[in-house]
Amino acid sequence: GRLGFSVALYMNPDILLIDEGMSAGDARFKEKAHAAMEEKLQSAKTVVMTSHQGGTIEKLCQRALWLEQGKIKMWGTPEEVINDYKEHVTTFRKEKRA
């Protein structure tokens, strides 16, 4: 986790793929990783990040893609996608209990 994330940032690729990269490590590492991501996003590089953390997506991303069982469920602003996702999860949980 931490080593792979650090190496990827150090290598400075044109496209950076991160799978929950900032969820590993202690608080100090998470803070450093978050700052490094913000710096990378300000550059001319492309960053693709997967996450279940809505706050991170809203803060760092310009666009969001919701995938469900390998199919695109929604594409839009982080706020739009996260709100619809939360509504979907809430409805699903209510239907499952009934």
Secondary structure, DSSP 8 states (H G I E B T S, - for coil): -HHHHHHHHHH--SEEEEESTTSSS-HHHHHHHHHHHHHHHHTT-EEEEE-S-HHHHHHH-S-EEEEETTEEEEEE-HHHHHHHHHHHHHHHHHHHH-
